[in-house]
Amino acid sequence: MPSNGVVTNGTSAVATKLNESEAANIPVTEIFADFVANAHTDSLDLEMREKLKEVIVDYIGVTAAAGYSVDSTPPIYKAVLALGGAEGSSTAITKGQKFTPQYAGFLNATFGHSMDFDDTYSPGTLHAGVTAISAALTQAELMGSTSTSDRFLLAVAVGYEVTCRLGRELGYEAYSQGMHNTATAGIFGSVAAISVLKRLTSRTIEMAFGFAGSKASGSMQYLENGSHNKRLHAGFAVHDAFLCVALAEAGALGATRIVEGKFGFLNAYSPNPNKDLKRLTEGLGTHWEWLVSALKPYPACRMTHGFIEMAGDLAQKHSKEVKGIICALSPSNFSVVGHRTPNKLHPENIVDAQFSAYFQTANAWIYGSNTGNAAYNKLDDPRIHALCERITCVKDSSIKGFGSTIEIEYADGSKEKQDMPFPLGEAEHPYTRDRVDQKFFSLATPVYGKDDATRIRDMVNSIEKHTIAELLDLLGREASAF
């Protein structure tokens, strides 16, 4: 065990505490609350606007497709109806009726995360958009004519920024404690997005953050059996963010120093020995860290994307029989997608397959890298099963972030090795806007038809000329494959 008491790579860990004097001198929670309270639409330069439109278009396509056809949608929707959630004025995408705001946000965020197709932020190992956009959409709809599309865009950007910065300090190490950063950091970003639209004071936001620290949750135990918990994590974060904000507005007393305190968020949720409060707060409002967020070309855990792309490309070049495949990835990523457990080697449900480097590599080699969600119709495919048996995943501590390496040994004895330090979608390996649109139409057209899908895309591209109510009127129309 390292001298700092931390064991990473998916094993147990003892939390490394923040330096107390540093935490006392850098009041992170107050700084974040001030950032949210004072955020201004002047920050929306051309780069920011274009990035926001890309991620919103992507979010809509992914969320609509999941609300329309994903296996977990009917029972989750049924549960919300049983709890009386459909008694408000807020839109859930594809559901054709109105909900209370917390349940509309819950459904949209859950749908948005269900396909594991939502954007990612590599330094924090999380999905920031699904919570930020869901919270902002619902709150903007509630504000009606008292808010603007620019204010909505600002809320989304601030929500992203808070989530990403917190996630960066949690790091991969949070996963070793069984914490899912998308959810635990996402509730703070959701609170921020809601607060920007409501124009709350710094003190009220600080109190809402205080409550969020007690509601932040998301267990990685879902990996045990491919459960729907993972899909629900984003929904829980947005649902509870509305509760936290309401409590703060009503005057309830939330915990102070919830981010940096002795028992606060960073100390409790991650053993990362390199937490840096100066980095966490530096440049807030001038340097937008979230802009490096990446859109996903494949509906699978981001940690498998390099294998998908490389296997698909290499298989197109050769028709030789494969003797074996070695997939190398970082120790932290290995703990999530590379363990040779029965449910990863031969997954029996979609979540397990989304988190299996074996299945994703074999499917891409045999059927190509662009099979999309149809890949999960092949869980019983004998060719995939046979190839999975010939795949070995190994840890390589020299690999960073979402990077990966694949080595193919052919039956004739020849070998081929390929390295991908940055999967498609990262800034170093960009996912161009035409591909964003292609992905959107592949997801949205089956739900809305080509004409309305085009209207939705065009409306987001010119969102400054429209209201969020207009957009949600299109998105909320009932559509179901069940």
N, C-alpha and C positions, 0 to 999 in steps of 0.2 A: 504493500500500500504506500502511495506517495506520502511524504512527510506532512502535507497539508490535510491529510485525512480523507482525501477524495478518491473514490474509485469510480471510474466512468465505464464506458463501453457496455452499458446495459446491466451492470451489476449494482450492488448496494452502494450507498453513498452517505457520507456524513457531511452535513451542510457546512460550507465555509462561510463564516459570518462576515458581514461588511465591517470595515474599520469604523469603530464607534465615533472617533473624532471626525472622520470624513463625513459620516452620516449626519453628525450634528452641525457641521459647517455647510453642508449642501442640502437645504430643505427641499428635496426632490418633489414631494407631493405638492407643496405650495407652488413650486416653479411650474410644474405641469398644470396645476389649476389656473395659474395666471396665464399661461400660454393658451389654454382653451378659452378662457374668458375674454382674452384680448385678440383672438384670431380675427383677421380682417380679409375681406375679399381681394384686397390689393395683392395678396400673395398668389392669386390665380393668374400666373403668367401663361404664355402660350404653351410652354413645355408641360406645365402642370395640367392645363385644360385638356391637352391632347392625351396625356396619360390617364387622366380621370375618365375620359370618354372611352378609351380602350378597355379599362378594367370594368366599367359599368356595363358596356355592351357584352363583355365576356361573362360577367356575373349573371346578367339576364338570361343569356342562352343556357348556361349551366343550371340555373335555378328553375327555369321553366321546364327544361327537359326532365329534371328530377321530380318536380311536382306532377308532371304528366305521366311518368312511366316507371319510376324506380320502385323496387319491391317494398321498401320500408314506408313509402308514402301513405298507403291506405291505413295501416294500423296507427300510425302517428296522427294522421288527420282525424281518425275516429276517436282517439283519446282526447284531442282538443275539443271536438264537438261534445263529448260526454261531460267535459268540465265546464261547459257553457261558454267556451271561447268565442263562439260565433254570435256575439251580441253587441258588437261595437260598430265602428265606422272606418276601420282600417283594412287595407287590401292584402290578401295573401295571393301570391302569384299563381295563376291557373285555377283558383278555387271558386270563382264565381259568386262569392258572398263576402260579407264584411265580418271583421273580428275585432275583439279588443286589441289595443295596440301591442300589448305584451305578447299576445298569441299570434298576431300577424307577423311581428318581428321574429318570433320563435319559429313559425312555419317557414318563412322565407329563408332564414339562416340555416335551418335544418335541411331544407331542399338544396340550398346553395352548396352545402358541404357533403351531400349524400353520394355524389358520383366521384368524389376526390378529384375533381376537375377544376377546382377553383384556384386562383392565383396564389403564389407562394413568395415568402421572403426568406431567402437562404440564411442570412446571418442569425435569424431568430428561429429557424426551423418551424415556421408556422404559416398559416393562411390568415392574412389580415383583412382582406376585402370582404369576406363573407359576413363578418360581424359589423364592420364599419358601414358598409353599404346598406345592409338590412336595417340597422338602427336608424340611419339617416333617411331612408325611404319612408319608413313608417312615421317618423317624427315630422318630416317635411309635409306629408299628407295631412297630419293633424294640424299643422300650422296654417294650411290653406293659403289664402291670399296675403296673410301677414308675413310670409317669407318669400324668398326668391329662389330661382334656380341656381344663381351664383352662391347663395348662402348654403344651399344643399351641397354643391360641389365642395365648398369650403369645409363643411361638416364631414364629408367623406374623407377629405385629405387629412384633416386633424385626427379623425378616428384611426385612419391608417397609421399616422405618425406615432401616436401614443402606443398603439399595439406593437408596432415594429421596434420602437426603441426599448420598450420593456422586454420584448422577446429576445432582443440581442443580448441583454444582460442575463436573462435566464439561460440562454444558450442550449446546446445539445444536452448539457449536464442535467437539465431539469427532467429529461426523459429517464435518466437513471433512477430518479425518485418516483417514476410512474406518473409524471405530470405531463399533460398535453398543452403545450404553449398556446395553440390556437384558441383554446377556451380560457385558460387562466389569464393570459394577457388581453384576450379579446373583449372581456367584459369591461376593462378600463377604456379601451378604444370606443366601445359602444356608448359608455357613459359620456365620453368626450364628444362624440358625434351628436348625441341628443342635446347636450348642453350648449353646443355652438348654435344650434337652431333655436333653442329656447332663450339664448342670450343670458345665461345664468351668471351670477356673480362668482368670483373666485372662491369665496368662502363656501357657497352652496356646492360648487363643484368639488371642493376638497372634502366636504361631508359625503357627497355621493361616492367619491373614490373610496372613502373610509368604509362605506357599506360594501362596495365592490370587493374589497379585500376579504370580506367574510363570505362572499358568495362565489369567489373565483374557484373553479373546479374543473376537472376533466381527467379521468383516470385512464391510463394506458392499458388497463386490464382488459380492455376490449379485444386486444390482440389474442387473448386466450382462445376465444371461440368465434372471432369475426362478428362480434355483436354490433347492434345498431347504436350502441352508446356513442361511438365515435361521430356518427352523423348528427347526433343530438347535441353534442358539446357546443357547437356554434349557436344552436337555437337556445340552449339554456343560458348562454352568456348574454344574448340580446334580451331575452325575456327578463332576466334578473337585472339587467341594466335599467330597464324602465322602472322596476321596483326601487332600485337604489336612488334614482333621480327623484322619484315621487317622495320617498322618505326624507331626502335632504330638503326638498322644497317645502315640505310640511313642517320642518323645524326639528326633526329628529337629530340626535347628536351622533355623528359618525366618528370613527377612530381617526386621530390625526397621525401624521407620519406613516401612513399605511404602506407606502412603497419602501421607504428606507429604514423604518423603525426596527428595533431589536427583534420583535416578533412579526415584523411586517412582511410584505409580499416577497421581496427579493431574498431575504434570509430564510423564509419558510419554504419557498417553492423551488429553490435550485441550489446545488452545491458548487456551482461555477466559481472557481477560485479567482477569476479575472473580472469580476463585476467592477465597473468603473462609473461612479456617480457623476464625475465630471463629463465623461463621454456621454452619459445618459441624457444630460441636460444641455450640453454645449450646442449652440447654434439653433435652438428651438425657434422655429418661425422664420429662420433664414436659410438653414440647410435642411432640406426635406429628405430624410433617410429613406422613406418609403418608396421613393421613385425608382429604386432598384428592384422592386417587386417584379416577379416574372409570371407571365401567363403560361398555362400548362398545355402542351400539345396532346397529352395522353391522359385518360381517366384512370390514373393509378398513382400510388404513393410516389412523390417526387424522387425519392431515393432510388427508384427503379428505372427512371427515365433514360439514363445513359445506356443501360442494358437494352432497353426497348429499341432505341434509335440505332445503336451499333449492331445488334443482332439482326434487325430488319435490313439494314444496309448491306451487311456482309452476306446475308443469305441470298440477296438479289444478285450478288456477283458470282456465286458458286452454286454448283449442283452436287457437290461432293458430299458423301456420307459423313456425318459427324460422329466421332468417337467419344468426345467429351468437351465440356465447356467449363472454364473457370471464370467466375465473376468475382472481381475484387472490389471492395468498398471499404469505407472508413469503419473503424470498430463501432462507432456510435450508430451508423446506419445499418451495419450488420445486425445489431441487436433488435432492430425494428423489422427488417425485411429479409435477412439472410440466414437466420437460424434454421437448421435442417430438422424442423419439427414436422410431424405429419400434416398439420393444417397449412403449412407453407409449401411443403414438397408436393402435396396433392390437395389443394384447397377445395372445400366442398361448398363454400358460399362466396358471395361477391367480395365482402370485406376482406376475408382471408386472401382471396386472389389479388385484390388491390395491393396488399402488403406482402406479396410473395415475389422475390426476385426470380425464383425458379419458374413459376407460371408465366410471368411477364416476359422473360427471356425466351422461353420455349414457344410461346404463342407468337412472338414477333419473328422468331426464326422460321417458323412453319408457315404462318399466315400473313406476315408483314407487320410493320409497325403502326399502320394506320387503320386497324380494325375497329378502333373506338370501343364503345360500350358493348358491341357485339362480341368482343372477346370473351365476355362472361357467359355467353351461351355455350362455351366450349369447356366447361369445367370437367366434363366426363370424356373429353376427347382422348382416345387411346394414343394418338401420336404425341400429343402434349405430355401425357403421363409418361410415355417411354423416354422422351427427351429429358424431362425433369429428372429422371433417375440418373442421367449422365451429366448433370450440372452440379458443380461444387461451388459454394460461396465461401470466400476467404476474407479475413480481415487484413487490411493494409493501412498501417498508421500514417503512411506518407500521403494518402489520399485525403483531401480536404473537402468540406462542404458537401455538395451533392455530386461530386466527381465519382468516376468509376472506371474500371479497366476490364476488358473482356479478352480471354484467350481461347481460341478454338483449336482443338486437335482433331484433324480429319482421319478417317479410317486408313488413308494411304500413308499416314505417318507425318504428313506436313502439318505445320502449325501457323497460326496467324494471330497477332495480338493488336488490339486497338485501345487507345486511351481517350477518355472524354472528361476533361477536368470541369467543364461547364455544360450541363444539359441544355437542350434547345429551350429557349425562352429567357435565359439569363442574358445580361447585357453583353457578355462576351460571345454569346451564340444566340443572336436576337431572333425573336418571333415577330415577323413583319406584320404590318397592319392588314395586308391583304389576307394573310393567314388567320388573323384574328377574325376577320369577317367570314372567311370560309368556315371556321369552327362555329361561329355564331349561327350561320344559316343551317349548318348540318344539325344543330341542336334545336333551333327555334322553328324551322319550317314545318317539321312534323307536328308541332304543337299549334302554331298559329296560321299556317299556310304561308306561301311565299310573299303575298302582297302585304299582309300585316307584319310579317317578320321584317320586310324591307321598311315599312313605316316606322317600326320600333327602332331599328338601327339608325335610320335617318333622323328620328326625333332625338335620340341621344347625341348624335353628331352635331345637332343644332339646339342643344338643350337650353341655351340662353334665350331662345325664342319661344319656349314652351314652359308649361307648369308641370310640376311633379304629378299633379292630379290628372293631367292629360295622359302622361306616360302610364300611370298606374291603371287608368281606365282601359288601356289596351292590354296591359299585363295581367290584369285580374280576371279576364274573361275565362269562363269555365272551359277546361280542357282536360280530358283524362283518357288514358289508354286502358283503363280497367273496366 
